[in-house]
């Protein structure tokens, strides 16, 4: 507490310098920028020449307006981040695989109804239960379920299990279409 070398008001025992007392009397100036809205991080003009709010203040949604052709991120930024990463834009091959599965699903629904009208029987118990709701409801519900599944697989395209599911669905629906066409020959 002594002015010379004893402990000061904060318990520090360092020697006080004459300019310490002067510095403690200088009032603090308020910030020169306006406060940022809640949930945003302000970026000053001095920070690499950027202005506005930081877009990283909120997580990127998995499906957004940028997903439909205007996004920029087509792949992971680093090679070790490819597995399990989410991207803004999907490749043409991904679109082709999803469209192929959707087309095969529609063909399966069509051929199922045609074969049932010609005296065939549905062996899939889930599809049979859906058929009891009516033909239009069968097609709509089946298409909606497959569309949601395709959306999930598309969003998770950089996950091994999702890629495996996408390829298995494509192969399974292709084989199913071949089976439907084979039933016409027999």
C-alpha positions as CSV (number, residue, x, y, z in Angstrom):
1,X,0.0,0.0,0.0
2,X,2.9,2.3,0.3
3,X,3.8,4.5,-2.6
4,X,7.3,3.2,-2.9
5,X,7.3,-0.6,-3.2
6,X,4.7,-2.2,-1.1
7,X,1.5,-3.8,-2.3
8,X,-1.0,-1.5,-4.1
9,X,-4.8,-1.6,-4.0
10,X,-4.9,-4.8,-6.2
11,X,-2.4,-6.7,-4.0
12,X,0.5,-6.2,-6.5
13,X,3.8,-5.5,-4.9
14,X,5.4,-3.9,-8.0
15,X,6.9,-0.4,-7.7
16,X,4.5,2.4,-8.8
17,X,5.7,4.6,-11.6
18,X,4.7,8.2,-11.8
19,X,2.8,7.7,-15.1
20,X,0.6,5.0,-13.6
21,X,-1.4,7.5,-11.7
22,X,-1.8,9.7,-14.8
23,X,-2.9,6.8,-17.0
24,X,-5.5,5.7,-14.5
25,X,-7.2,9.1,-14.8
26,X,-7.6,9.1,-18.6
27,X,-11.2,8.2,-19.4
28,X,-11.9,5.3,-21.8
29,X,-13.3,6.3,-25.1
30,X,-16.5,4.5,-26.3
31,X,-16.3,2.2,-29.3
32,X,-16.3,4.0,-32.7
33,X,-18.7,1.5,-34.3
34,X,-22.4,0.8,-33.7
35,X,-23.2,-2.4,-31.9
36,X,-24.0,-5.4,-34.0
37,X,-27.5,-6.9,-34.1
38,X,-28.1,-9.9,-31.8
39,X,-26.5,-13.1,-33.1
40,X,-24.0,-11.5,-35.5
41,X,-20.3,-10.8,-35.2
42,X,-19.3,-7.4,-36.5
43,X,-16.4,-7.1,-38.9
44,X,-14.6,-3.8,-38.9
45,X,-13.3,-2.1,-42.0
46,X,-9.8,-2.7,-40.7
47,X,-10.3,-6.5,-40.8
48,X,-9.0,-7.4,-44.3
49,X,-11.1,-4.7,-45.9
50,X,-14.4,-6.5,-45.2
51,X,-17.5,-4.9,-43.9
52,X,-20.9,-6.1,-42.7
53,X,-21.7,-9.1,-40.5
54,X,-19.9,-12.4,-40.4
55,X,-21.9,-15.0,-42.3
56,X,-20.4,-17.7,-40.1
57,X,-22.3,-16.4,-37.0
58,X,-25.0,-19.0,-37.8
59,X,-24.5,-22.6,-39.1
60,X,-25.0,-23.2,-42.9
61,X,-28.3,-25.0,-43.5
62,X,-28.0,-28.3,-45.3
63,X,-30.6,-27.3,-47.9
64,X,-30.8,-23.7,-48.9
65,X,-31.3,-21.4,-51.9
66,X,-27.6,-21.9,-52.8
67,X,-28.2,-25.7,-53.3
68,X,-30.0,-25.2,-56.6
69,X,-27.2,-24.1,-58.9
70,X,-26.0,-20.8,-57.3
71,X,-23.8,-22.2,-54.6
72,X,-20.1,-22.2,-54.8
73,X,-18.9,-25.1,-52.6
74,X,-18.7,-28.2,-54.8
75,X,-16.4,-30.2,-52.5
76,X,-14.4,-30.2,-49.3
77,X,-11.7,-27.6,-49.0
78,X,-9.1,-30.0,-47.7
79,X,-8.5,-33.5,-48.9
80,X,-8.9,-35.1,-45.5
81,X,-12.3,-33.5,-45.1
82,X,-14.0,-35.0,-48.1
83,X,-15.6,-37.9,-46.1
84,X,-18.5,-36.5,-44.1
85,X,-18.6,-32.9,-45.5
86,X,-21.6,-31.0,-46.7
87,X,-21.5,-29.0,-49.9
88,X,-23.6,-26.3,-51.6
89,X,-23.7,-27.7,-55.2
90,X,-24.1,-31.3,-56.3
91,X,-22.5,-33.0,-59.3
92,X,-24.3,-33.8,-62.5
93,X,-23.6,-37.5,-61.8
94,X,-25.4,-37.2,-58.5
95,X,-28.4,-35.6,-60.2
96,X,-28.4,-38.3,-62.8
97,X,-28.4,-41.1,-60.2
98,X,-31.2,-39.5,-58.3
99,X,-33.3,-38.9,-61.4
100,X,-32.6,-42.5,-62.4
101,X,-33.9,-43.8,-59.1
102,X,-36.9,-41.5,-59.2
103,X,-37.7,-42.7,-62.8
104,X,-37.3,-46.4,-61.8
105,X,-39.6,-45.8,-58.8
106,X,-42.3,-44.3,-61.1
107,X,-41.8,-47.3,-63.5
108,X,-42.1,-49.7,-60.6
109,X,-45.4,-48.1,-59.5
110,X,-46.8,-48.2,-63.1
111,X,-45.8,-51.8,-63.8
112,X,-47.1,-52.9,-60.4
113,X,-50.5,-51.5,-61.2
114,X,-50.5,-53.0,-64.7
115,X,-49.5,-56.4,-63.4
116,X,-52.2,-56.3,-60.7
117,X,-54.8,-55.4,-63.3
118,X,-53.8,-58.4,-65.4
119,X,-54.3,-60.8,-62.4
120,X,-50.9,-60.6,-60.7
121,X,-50.4,-60.4,-57.0
122,X,-48.2,-58.0,-54.9
123,X,-45.7,-60.0,-52.9
124,X,-44.3,-57.0,-51.0
125,X,-46.4,-56.6,-47.8
126,X,-45.7,-52.9,-47.4
127,X,-46.7,-52.2,-51.0
128,X,-49.7,-54.4,-50.6
129,X,-50.9,-52.4,-47.6
130,X,-50.4,-49.2,-49.6
131,X,-52.4,-50.6,-52.4
132,X,-55.4,-51.0,-50.1
133,X,-55.6,-47.2,-49.8
134,X,-56.2,-46.9,-53.6
135,X,-54.0,-46.6,-56.7
136,X,-53.5,-42.8,-56.6
137,X,-52.7,-42.9,-52.9
138,X,-50.3,-45.8,-53.5
139,X,-48.4,-43.9,-56.2
140,X,-48.4,-40.6,-54.2
141,X,-47.3,-42.2,-50.9
142,X,-44.6,-44.4,-52.5
143,X,-43.3,-41.4,-54.5
144,X,-43.2,-39.2,-51.4
145,X,-41.3,-41.8,-49.3
146,X,-38.8,-42.4,-52.0
147,X,-38.3,-38.7,-52.7
148,X,-37.6,-38.0,-49.0
149,X,-35.1,-40.9,-49.0
150,X,-33.4,-39.5,-52.1
151,X,-33.2,-36.1,-50.5
152,X,-31.5,-37.5,-47.5
153,X,-29.1,-39.5,-49.6
154,X,-28.3,-36.5,-51.7
155,X,-27.6,-34.2,-48.8
156,X,-25.3,-36.8,-47.3
157,X,-23.5,-37.7,-50.5
158,X,-20.1,-37.3,-48.9
159,X,-20.9,-40.0,-46.4
160,X,-19.9,-43.6,-47.3
161,X,-23.2,-45.1,-46.1
162,X,-25.2,-42.7,-48.2
163,X,-23.2,-43.3,-51.4
164,X,-23.6,-47.1,-50.8
165,X,-27.4,-46.6,-50.3
166,X,-27.7,-44.5,-53.4
167,X,-25.9,-47.1,-55.6
168,X,-27.8,-50.0,-54.0
169,X,-31.1,-48.3,-54.7
170,X,-30.1,-47.6,-58.3
171,X,-29.1,-51.3,-58.8
172,X,-32.1,-52.6,-57.0
173,X,-34.6,-50.5,-59.0
174,X,-32.8,-51.4,-62.3
175,X,-33.2,-55.1,-61.4
176,X,-36.8,-54.6,-60.4
177,X,-37.5,-52.9,-63.8
178,X,-35.9,-55.9,-65.5
179,X,-38.1,-58.2,-63.5
180,X,-41.2,-56.3,-64.4
181,X,-40.3,-56.4,-68.1
182,X,-39.5,-60.2,-67.8
183,X,-43.1,-60.7,-66.5
184,X,-44.5,-59.4,-69.8
185,X,-42.5,-62.0,-71.7
186,X,-43.5,-64.9,-69.5
